[in-house]
Amino acid sequence: MEEQQQYIKNKNSLLTGLGSSLFYYKWITKNIGFFLFVAALAVVYIANGHKADKTIRDINTTAKNVEDMKYEYKTLKSEMIFKCREDEVVKGALPLGLQLPTQPPIYIESQTTNKK
């Protein structure tokens, strides 16, 4: 029983001695630079996390825009290929009064004279 009380006294005295020495005013003022350094590191760590999250959101947005542009490109390309077919060009030219020629083209031959 006496050993238990002695153990408890030693434990309490150790904790009070440790607590009073840890939070002693001179110790705190001596280590204020370290505390400020740790606080600055915490702020930088939090800011880095926010910046990383923003970068990931930007990457995802850009990837979505690339996919949308790719689908738009494929759609426009297929429309252009469809409109460039001969029968579609003829349909587009009819309101302008243009028609396919019914006669074959006339070839003009040039006469060259050889001067020697």
C-alpha positions in Angstrom: 0.0 0.0 0.0 2.8 2.4 0.9 4.6 1.5 -2.4 1.4 2.5 -4.3 1.2 5.9 -2.6 4.9 6.5 -3.1 4.5 5.6 -6.9 1.5 8.0 -7.1 3.5 10.8 -5.4 6.5 10.3 -7.7 4.2 10.2 -10.8 2.4 13.4 -9.7 5.6 15.2 -8.9 7.0 14.2 -12.2 4.0 15.5 -14.1 3.8 18.8 -12.2 7.5 19.3 -12.6 7.3 18.5 -16.3 4.2 20.7 -16.8 5.6 23.7 -15.0 8.9 23.4 -16.8 7.3 22.9 -20.2 5.1 26.0 -20.1 7.5 28.2 -18.3 7.5 31.7 -19.7 11.2 31.8 -20.5 10.9 28.5 -22.4 8.0 29.8 -24.5 9.7 33.0 -25.3 12.9 31.1 -26.2 11.1 28.9 -28.6 8.7 31.5 -30.1 10.6 31.3 -33.4 10.0 27.6 -33.7 6.3 28.0 -32.9 6.0 30.6 -35.6 7.9 28.4 -38.1 5.6 25.5 -37.4 2.6 27.8 -37.8 4.0 29.1 -41.1 4.5 25.5 -42.3 0.9 24.6 -41.4 -0.4 27.6 -43.4 1.8 26.6 -46.4 0.6 23.0 -46.1 -3.0 24.1 -46.1 -2.5 26.5 -49.0 -0.7 23.8 -51.0 -3.7 21.4 -50.5 -6.1 24.1 -51.7 -3.9 24.8 -54.8 -3.7 21.1 -55.6 -7.5 20.8 -55.4 -7.9 23.8 -57.7 -5.4 22.4 -60.2 -7.2 19.0 -60.2 -10.5 20.8 -60.8 -9.0 22.8 -63.7 -7.5 19.6 -65.2 -10.9 17.9 -65.1 -12.6 20.9 -66.6 -10.0 21.0 -69.4 -10.4 17.3 -70.1 -14.2 17.7 -70.3 -13.7 20.6 -72.7 -11.3 18.5 -74.9 -13.8 15.7 -75.1 -16.6 18.1 -76.1 -14.4 19.7 -78.7 -13.4 16.3 -80.1 -17.1 15.3 -80.5 -17.9 18.7 -82.1 -15.0 18.2 -84.5 -16.2 14.7 -85.5 -19.7 16.0 -86.0 -18.6 19.0 -88.2 -16.2 16.7 -90.2 -19.0 14.3 -91.0 -21.3 17.1 -92.0 -18.6 18.6 -94.2 -17.9 15.3 -95.9 -21.7 14.8 -96.5 -22.0 18.4 -97.9 -19.1 17.9 -100.3 -20.7 15.0 -102.1 -21.6 15.8 -105.7 -25.3 15.5 -105.3 -25.4 17.7 -102.3 -23.3 20.4 -104.2 -25.8 20.2 -107.0 -28.7 20.7 -104.7 -27.0 23.7 -103.1 -26.2 25.2 -106.6 -29.8 24.9 -107.9 -31.1 28.0 -106.1 -28.3 30.0 -107.6 -29.4 29.0 -111.1 -26.4 26.8 -111.7 -26.8 23.4 -113.4 -24.7 20.5 -114.5 -23.6 20.9 -118.1 -25.3 18.5 -120.5 -22.7 18.9 -123.3 -19.1 17.7 -123.0 -16.5 20.4 -122.5 -14.8 22.0 -125.6 -11.1 21.7 -125.7 -9.1 24.6 -127.1 -5.8 23.8 -128.6 -3.3 26.5 -128.9 -1.1 26.7 -132.0 2.4 27.3 -131.3 4.9 28.5 -133.8 8.4 27.4 -133.6 10.8 30.1 -134.5 14.3 28.9 -135.3 
